[in-house]
Amino acid sequence: MVVNQLAQPRLMAELPRITALDRRPLSDALAHAGQVTQARIGFALSGLDSPVAAAMHYAVAGGKSLRAFLALESARLHDINPAAAVGAAAAIECLHAYSLVHDDLPCMDDDDLRRGQPTVHRKWDEATAVLAGDALQALAFELVCQAECSARARLNLAMTLANASGVRGMVGGQAADIAAETANAPLGLDDIIALQAGKTGALISWSALVGARMAEAERGPLSIYGQALGLAFQIADDVLDETGDATVVGKAVGKDAAAGKATFVSLLGLDGAKSRAGDLVQEACDALSVYGGNADTLKDAARFVIARTH
Amino acid sequence: MVVNQLAQPRLMAELPRITALDRRPLSDALAHAGQVTQARIGFALSGLDSPVAAAMHYAVAGGKSLRAFLALESARLHDINPAAAVGAAAAIECLHAYSLVHDDLPCMDDDDLRRGQPTVHRKWDEATAVLAGDALQALAFELVCQAECSARARLNLAMTLANASGVRGMVGGQAADIAAETANAPLGLDDIIALQAGKTGALISWSALVGARMAEAERGPLSIYGQALGLAFQIADDVLDETGDATVVGKAVGKDAAAGKATFVSLLGLDGAKSRAGDLVQEACDALSVYGGNADTLKDAARFVIARTH
């Protein structure tokens, strides 16, 4: 057993050729985002054959690749070849995957199923799940530093990713969510919006801003888009938890209602929640009007987020 | 409950004034490193009052601050005011603290005592320990990006920290350590050296190289120093596990021997392990001869590492 300490992946040329992300139907663009992201992460893990490395591979596979797509597409919107943004796209998928692996742990949400497959701690064990999550977070920061842009822009990407994923972002939102389950007073709508802005919104917003950060360009429109999209995404998740079929959704459903948790559906009603999500998607699309037709695929993505079945 | 999403700590001027680390006795230098690091981390967590934030505070307190000291002292060795390196020093202490919080979890080493205090999952609960560790890792990357040096040097610090702490460094070593416990064949000396180079050595080496990376200077001597120091540190840990008193060491001792694990002591004998650690400290000190008297405190630190009682 030899730990290949600090061995950097060599010969970047070995990375499967990544072509520019042309304008294409959303489904193709999402599939492409998943493909190039997986390839980049696979390359970063090349030569490793430990259970932890296998669990890392497993954890990043099979998702929607929405965040990677947002990163690549926002790069294209800024005339940056998406191939230059693959480091950032792969980073956000690693970050997202680590959060799912840890959230699924018995001491957290205790889920057995994720993306239609056994969760990492069920397929391996808890120690492997903790370590694979930890290593995926580290890999995210290694990858984001390798986006192809100025050193200043890369630093900005790394620092904002750290902030969005930490105690003032994703982890803070997750902690507030757990605290709410044990609190006596149920959360109100503003509390849930703030909570979700951290838990889900921060990483989605970051993804949508990748191109603007790489180009060191104006972030206003994509910032509005990302925040509206993040909230719409979470409302849609609550709707799916209420109405979805576990075999299609790929994870347990109905847990929130069973636990008596306040959700967007419990607070707004099913129709109210769907209507609110629709308004947010409209807001997200309107924010991109400055980009004209170039932003059409991002607008499609916003509509997809509330129409999805999984 | 409001999650203060993406709120950056404001007014850096509020950070307690950090004076240059003058040449001083090792004990003072270690205490100073701990003090400025705690202040920087406390500032980063200011305004947060969640259990996870409290657990993060708790986890970074009370350690030896060896890694922070190495970072600050190697900066001084390169004529960099240590105040400029506080971001890197605080980062490495966050990273180290997160690794201890997760290693102590029931599914990993299952320890109740750390630094003489209850471990985080004993004082709070497992979910808080997982999240506090996760957020400490994110905070490490946020802080390391704030070392005061060129953007290129900061990127280099961030990327190498990610590599040293991930599946090819610290996490890889920890995973190999766990795998070894369940394997049939006991590890040999080379295996253990490789394992520890990841588990403990990678972060110690990184710390010692902070100044050279910030100054974009030659890394050879500090690289040899850091690697020898890291290995000596782990041998000393094994010696302490065999001979130490839990009330002084601040954590459980004798666990490795009880578990029949191969350690430096089991492979080299107690005297052989001490002798090997002594040789490594000599190697570490010799490597610093190019710096003359300026490296005296770093040499003292190497001697301290094998003489310590906790």
Interface residues (C-beta under 8 A of the other chain):
Chain A: M1 V2 V3 N4 Q5 L6 A7 Q8 L45 L48 S50 P51 V52 A53 M56 Y98 S99 H102 L105 C107 M108 D125 E126 A127 T128 V130 L131 G133 D134 A135 Q137 A138 L139 A140 F141 E142 C145 Q146 S150 A151 R152 R154 L155 A158 M159 L161 A162 N163 A164 S165 G166 V167 R168 G169 V171 G172 G173 Q174 A175 A176 I178 A179 A180 A183 L187 D190 D191 A194 L195 A197 G198 K199 G201 A202
Chain B: M1 V2 V3 N4 Q5 L6 A7 Q8 L45 L48 S50 P51 V52 A53 M56 Y98 S99 H102 L105 C107 M108 D125 E126 A127 T128 V130 L131 G133 D134 A135 Q137 A138 L139 A140 F141 E142 C145 Q146 S150 A151 R152 R154 L155 A158 M159 L161 A162 N163 A164 S165 G166 V167 R168 G169 V171 G172 G173 Q174 A175 A176 I178 A179 A180 A183 L187 D190 D191 A194 L195 A197 G198 K199 G201 A202
